[in-house]
């Protein structure tokens, strides 16, 4: 394991076309779970110039039954789509929440999938798909998220807040960031480069207005990154291509699930490949990835490691996981297999079945729209939101390892 190196992570804003798609898909998840907590949803979104298209499979009481929509649901779907785009801030000629064309191509869930997932008789609810899911935590930041990704997210969150408040009226919704840190002894010690590309109002690519935008971005970076990481040697790349007026879905098509590394750990940990947004929590791509993060975060929070990766694996239609794997990257204070045994022994976790995960983390609620931009992890667990970020398993781990 190297102790000295450069590492980079990127983030993209709520106005990035792929994130627009993710937020629309999760708005539909929330809409349907608010009607039927047991709804089945796999909603994919395509957005491009003045067009949003939904596709996928759904099922739910009061939503879609007997191969037809319940009264009023199609209208609620379109309203949720347009409201999502409005909140992001798109009122441009090439993409406007009021005038875009909307197409709903969602349809009923396959009976063959349903029979594998649904509980029946002595059979418990099975996983909604096969796959491997990873969770990760590191003590680089108080939120136990990799520092490169954490600061990339925070730069864009701050810029979006200034755009919405009117403090930075020259900003438009589509923005990207990237932070490169130098690590010594596996700890971040310096920011060697920061990249920010932001869509902007006309004229902010030349002269005094360009300087105003650049100075604003540097001020945001200085307020977000700890002072000890920045120096005269930090290299800034702000709108390195020059003009960035055409952006969002008008500049590039967006699709659900194309920013899975931004959503998770910025490349600092493995990813199973499955996207989160647009899926109800019976889909282990989402729920088991949340559980893996929850377990890894609690292990680090309990002081059993400074870094932890967890893998879970499932087969479609099968309730119990095929495997649980813990790797503390030689930073652990106890053996990794002891941590695996401890996890299995904590009775309130059940057997890490899809139903057990949904129950323990209270996932059958409309809580997903806030996850769809600025990362699913490293967020504040508040009320019903981000329950997988809680560290309420620490004492149970300690008891199991005593």
C-alpha positions in Angstrom: 0.0 0.0 0.0 1.6 3.3 -1.1 1.9 6.0 1.5 3.0 8.9 -0.8 1.1 9.7 -4.0 -1.2 12.1 -5.9 -4.9 11.2 -6.1 -7.8 13.0 -7.9 -11.6 12.9 -7.6 -14.2 14.8 -9.5 -17.7 15.9 -8.9 -20.5 17.3 -11.1 -23.3 19.7 -10.1 -27.0 19.3 -10.0 -27.2 20.9 -13.4 -24.9 18.4 -15.1 -27.0 16.5 -17.7 -26.4 13.1 -16.1 -27.3 14.5 -12.7 -30.5 16.1 -14.1 -31.4 12.6 -15.2 -30.5 11.1 -11.8 -32.6 13.7 -10.0 -35.6 13.1 -12.3 -35.4 9.3 -11.8 -35.2 9.7 -8.0 -38.1 12.2 -8.0 -40.2 9.4 -9.6 -38.9 6.9 -7.0 -40.0 9.3 -4.2 -43.4 10.0 -5.9 -44.2 6.3 -6.1 -42.9 5.3 -2.6 -45.0 8.1 -1.2 -48.1 6.4 -2.6 -47.1 2.8 -2.0 -44.0 2.1 0.2 -43.8 -1.4 -1.4 -43.7 0.0 -5.0 -41.3 -1.5 -7.4 -39.4 1.1 -9.5 -36.7 1.0 -12.1 -36.9 4.4 -13.8 -34.3 5.5 -16.4 -34.2 9.1 -17.7 -32.9 10.5 -20.9 -32.6 14.3 -21.2 -31.4 16.3 -24.2 -32.3 19.5 -25.9 -35.9 20.4 -24.9 -36.7 16.7 -24.3 -37.1 14.4 -21.3 -38.0 10.7 -21.7 -38.7 8.2 -19.0 -38.4 4.4 -19.5 -38.4 1.4 -17.2 -40.5 -1.0 -15.2 -42.8 -0.1 -12.3 -45.5 -1.7 -10.1 -47.4 -0.4 -7.2 -50.8 -0.1 -5.6 -52.6 3.1 -6.6 -49.9 3.6 -9.3 -49.9 1.0 -12.0 -52.1 -2.1 -11.7 -53.6 -4.5 -14.2 -51.5 -3.0 -17.0 -52.8 0.5 -16.6 -52.1 3.7 -14.7 -54.2 4.8 -11.8 -56.2 8.0 -12.4 -54.1 11.1 -12.1 -50.7 9.3 -11.9 -49.4 10.3 -15.4 -50.1 13.9 -14.6 -48.3 13.6 -11.3 -45.3 12.1 -13.1 -45.0 15.0 -15.5 -45.4 17.5 -12.7 -42.6 15.8 -10.8 -40.3 16.0 -13.8 -41.0 19.6 -14.6 -40.7 20.6 -11.0 -37.3 18.9 -10.7 -36.0 20.7 -13.7 -37.4 24.0 -12.4 -35.7 23.6 -9.0 -32.3 22.9 -10.7 -32.7 26.2 -12.5 -33.1 25.4 -16.1 -35.0 28.2 -17.9 -32.9 28.3 -21.1 -33.9 28.2 -24.7 -32.3 24.8 -25.1 -33.8 23.3 -21.9 -36.7 24.9 -20.1 -38.9 23.3 -17.4 -42.1 24.8 -18.8 -41.6 24.2 -22.6 -39.6 21.0 -22.8 -41.3 18.0 -24.4 -42.0 15.1 -22.1 -42.5 11.4 -22.9 -43.5 8.8 -20.4 -42.5 5.3 -21.5 -42.6 3.5 -18.1 -44.5 0.2 -18.1 -45.4 -2.7 -15.8 -42.8 -4.8 -14.2 -42.0 -8.2 -15.7 -43.8 -11.0 -14.0 -40.7 -13.1 -14.2 -38.7 -10.5 -12.2 -41.6 -10.1 -9.7 -41.8 -13.8 -8.9 -38.2 -13.9 -8.0 -38.3 -10.8 -5.8 -41.6 -11.1 -4.0 -42.0 -13.0 -0.8 -44.4 -16.0 -1.1 -45.2 -18.9 1.3 -42.0 -19.8 3.1 -39.9 -17.9 0.6 -38.5 -14.5 1.9 -38.2 -11.5 -0.4 -35.3 -12.1 -2.9 -32.8 -9.6 -4.2 -34.0 -7.6 -7.2 -30.9 -8.5 -9.2 -27.6 -10.3 -9.0 -24.5 -8.2 -8.3 -21.7 -7.1 -6.1 -21.9 -4.0 -4.0 -19.1 -2.1 -2.1 -19.0 0.3 0.8 -16.0 2.3 2.0 -15.0 4.7 4.7 -11.8 6.5 5.6 -10.8 8.9 8.4 -9.5 11.5 5.9 -12.5 13.7 6.7 -14.9 14.0 9.7 -17.6 12.6 7.4 -15.3 9.5 6.8 -15.3 10.2 3.0 -12.2 10.5 0.8 -10.9 14.1 1.0 -10.6 14.5 -2.8 -14.2 13.7 -3.4 -15.5 15.5 -0.3 -13.9 18.9 -1.3 -15.0 18.4 -5.0 -18.6 18.1 -3.8 -18.4 21.0 -1.4 -17.0 23.4 -4.0 -20.1 22.7 -6.3 -22.6 22.8 -3.4 -21.3 26.2 -2.4 -21.5 27.5 -6.0 -25.0 26.1 -6.4 -26.1 27.8 -3.2 -24.7 31.1 -4.4 -26.4 30.7 -7.8 -29.8 30.0 -6.2 -29.5 32.9 -3.7 -28.5 35.4 -6.4 -25.1 36.0 -4.9 -23.4 34.7 -8.1 -25.9 35.6 -10.8 -23.4 34.9 -13.6 -23.4 31.2 -12.8 -25.6 28.7 -14.8 -26.5 25.2 -13.5 -24.0 23.0 -15.3 -20.7 22.8 -13.4 -17.8 20.3 -12.8 -15.0 20.2 -10.3 -11.9 18.1 -9.7 -9.4 18.1 -6.8 -6.0 16.6 -6.8 -4.3 16.1 -3.4 -0.8 15.0 -2.5 -0.7 12.3 0.2 2.1 11.6 2.6 1.9 8.7 4.9 -1.6 8.1 3.4 -2.8 11.5 4.7 -3.7 14.5 2.5 -1.1 17.3 2.9 -1.4 19.6 -0.1 -3.8 20.5 -3.0 -1.6 20.4 -6.1 -4.4 21.2 -8.6 -8.1 22.2 -8.6 -10.3 22.3 -11.7 -13.6 24.0 -12.0 -15.6 24.3 -15.2 -18.8 26.3 -14.9 -21.5 27.2 -17.3 -21.8 31.0 -17.2 -23.9 33.9 -18.4 -22.9 35.6 -21.8 -19.8 37.7 -21.6 -18.1 36.0 -18.7 -15.4 34.5 -20.8 -13.5 37.7 -21.5 -12.1 40.8 -19.9 -13.2 42.0 -16.5 -16.1 39.7 -16.3 -13.9 36.7 -16.9 -11.7 37.9 -14.1 -14.7 38.3 -11.8 -15.8 34.8 -12.4 -12.2 33.4 -11.9 -11.8 35.4 -8.7 -15.1 34.2 -7.4 -14.3 30.5 -8.0 -10.9 30.9 -6.3 -12.6 32.5 -3.3 -15.0 29.5 -3.1 -12.1 27.1 -3.2 -10.2 29.0 -0.5 -13.3 28.9 1.7 -14.0 25.2 1.1 -10.5 23.6 1.3 -8.6 23.9 4.6 -6.0 26.6 4.4 -3.1 24.2 5.0 -3.8 22.4 1.8 -3.5 25.5 -0.4 -0.3 27.3 -1.3 1.3 29.3 -4.0 2.1 26.0 -5.7 -1.6 25.0 -6.1 -2.5 25.1 -9.8 -6.0 26.4 -10.7 -7.7 25.5 -14.0 -10.9 27.6 -14.2 -13.0 27.1 -17.3 -9.8 25.9 -19.1 -11.6 25.6 -22.5 -12.6 29.3 -22.5 -16.4 29.8 -23.1 -19.0 27.6 -21.4 -22.3 29.2 -22.2 -24.1 26.2 -23.8 -24.4 23.5 -21.1 -26.8 21.0 -19.4 -28.9 18.7 -21.5 -28.7 21.2 -24.4 -25.0 20.9 -24.5 -24.8 17.1 -23.9 -27.4 14.4 -23.4 -27.9 13.1 -19.9 -28.7 9.5 -18.8 -29.4 8.0 -15.4 -26.6 6.2 -13.7 -23.6 7.5 -15.7 -21.9 9.2 -12.6 -21.6 6.2 -10.3 -18.0 7.1 -9.2 -19.1 10.7 -8.4 -22.1 9.2 -6.4 -19.8 6.9 -4.3 -16.1 7.3 -3.4 -14.5 9.3 -6.2 -12.5 6.3 -7.4 -10.9 5.6 -4.0 -12.7 2.3 -3.6 -14.1 -0.4 -5.9 -17.6 -0.1 -7.4 -19.9 -3.0 -8.2 -21.1 -1.3 -11.4 -24.8 -0.8 -10.6 -26.2 2.7 -10.4 -28.4 3.9 -7.5 -30.8 6.5 -8.8 -34.2 5.5 -10.2 -34.3 2.2 -8.2 -36.5 1.3 -5.2 -34.7 -0.3 -2.2 -35.5 -3.9 -3.2 -32.8 -3.4 -5.8 -29.6 -4.4 -3.9 -27.6 -2.2 -6.3 -28.9 0.6 -4.1 -29.9 -0.8 -0.7 -26.9 -3.2 -0.3 -24.5 -0.5 -1.3 -26.0 1.7 1.4 -25.6 -1.1 3.9 -22.0 -1.7 2.9 -21.3 2.0 3.5 -23.1 1.9 6.8 -21.0 -1.1 8.0 -17.7 0.3 6.8 -18.4 3.7 8.3 -19.3 2.2 11.7 -16.1 0.1 11.7 -14.0 3.2 11.1 -16.0 5.3 13.6 -15.5 2.6 16.2 -11.8 2.9 15.8 -11.2 -0.6 14.4 -9.6 0.8 11.2 -8.6 4.0 9.5 -9.8 2.6 6.1 -12.4 -0.1 5.4 -13.9 -1.6 2.3 -16.8 -4.0 2.4 -18.2 -6.1 -0.3 -21.7 -7.8 -0.4 -22.8 -10.1 -3.2 -26.3 -11.3 -4.1 -28.2 -13.5 -6.6 -31.5 -12.5 -8.1 -34.4 -14.0 -6.2 -32.2 -15.2 -3.3 -32.7 -13.5 0.0 -29.4 -14.0 1.8 -26.1 -12.6 0.5 -23.7 -15.0 -1.1 -20.7 -13.4 0.6 -19.6 -10.7 3.0 -16.0 -9.5 2.7 -14.2 -7.0 4.9 -10.8 -5.4 4.1 -9.2 -2.8 6.4 -6.2 -2.4 4.2 -3.8 -3.3 6.9 -5.0 -0.5 9.1 -7.2 -2.7 11.3 -6.8 -3.1 15.1 -8.5 -6.5 14.9 -8.5 -9.2 12.2 -10.7 -8.7 9.2 -12.4 -12.1 9.7 -13.2 -11.1 13.2 -15.0 -8.0 11.9 -16.9 -10.3 9.4 -18.0 -12.6 12.3 -19.0 -9.6 14.4 -21.2 -8.3 11.6 -22.9 -11.6 11.2 -23.5 -11.9 15.0 -25.3 -8.5 15.4 -28.9 -9.8 15.6 -30.6 -6.5 14.8 -28.9 -6.6 11.4 -30.7 -9.8 10.6 -29.0 -11.8 7.8 -28.4 -8.8 5.5 -31.3 -9.8 3.4 -33.0 -7.2 1.1 -35.9 -7.1 3.5 -33.6 -6.9 6.5 -31.6 -4.0 5.0 -34.8 -2.1 4.1 -36.2 -2.6 7.6 -33.0 -1.7 9.5 -32.3 1.4 7.5 -35.9 2.4 7.0 -35.5 2.7 3.2 -39.2 2.3 2.1 -39.7 6.1 2.2 -39.6 8.9 -0.3 -36.0 10.0 0.8 -34.1 9.6 -2.4 -34.3 12.9 -4.4 -31.7 14.6 -2.0 -29.2 11.7 -2.8 -29.1 12.4 -6.5 -26.6 15.3 -6.5 -23.4 15.8 -4.5 -23.0 12.2 -3.5 -24.9 9.5 -1.7 -22.3 9.3 1.1 -20.6 11.7 3.4 -23.9 13.5 4.0 -25.6 14.4 7.3 -28.1 11.8 8.6 -31.0 14.0 9.5 -34.6 12.8 10.2 -35.4 10.1 7.6 -32.6 11.2 5.2 -29.3 9.4 4.8 -29.8 6.8 7.5 -26.8 4.8 6.2 -24.6 7.6 7.4 -25.5 7.0 11.0 -22.8 5.5 13.4 -25.3 3.9 15.7 -23.8 0.4 15.2 -20.5 1.3 17.1 -21.5 0.0 20.5 -22.9 -3.2 18.9 -19.6 -3.8 17.1 -17.7 -3.2 20.4 -19.9 -5.7 22.2 -19.5 -8.3 19.5 -15.7 -8.0 19.6 -15.3 -7.8 23.3 
